[in-house]
Amino acid sequence: MSSFYVTGVNWFPEKYVEVAGFEYVLKWSDGGERGLSRKEAARYFRMAREISGYTDVFSIERRWVSEVLPVCTWCGSRPQVLDWDIDGPYYSSSCDSDQCRGAYGV
């Protein structure tokens, strides 16, 4: 093993990155809502154009969403990956790219 890798060292302490983007939400007239992918949102837009009565039943909302996440401890440029185990969600120590798979490349 190379002496370059030092386990347990965070090269970028207290550094965060903001991840931003749009999300689509389908809202019914009775107040219910559910998330949509862009492909599903486009399908609902086409359906609403073809049948004018659908606009009274549902609407599609496009929301701007931003989230502040801790950065990868190795490269400091990409957000850490959110993993799951039996205890629930946690942030891994790396961004899971090919160059940053942790201290030992796994």
C-alpha positions, 0 to 999 in steps of 0.5 A: 500500500502506498503511503499516500493514502491516510485512513480517517483523514478528511481533506475538506472538513466543513465543505459543502456543495449545493445541488439544485434542479427541478422536480415535477409534482402532479397535483389533483383537485382534491389536494393529493400530490405525487412526484413525477419524472420529466418523461411522466410530466411530458406525457401528462402535458400531452394528455391535457392538451388532447382532452381539455377536461383533464385540466380540471382534474389535475395540474402539474407543478414545476418546483426548484429544489436545492439541497446542501450536501457534504462534499467527498472527503477525497476530491472535494468537488462532488457530493457524497453518496447517500447509502442505506443500511439496516440503520437507515440512510447515511452519507458515505465517505466518497462520491462513488466516482471511479477516482474516489472510491475511498482510501483503498479504491473500493 
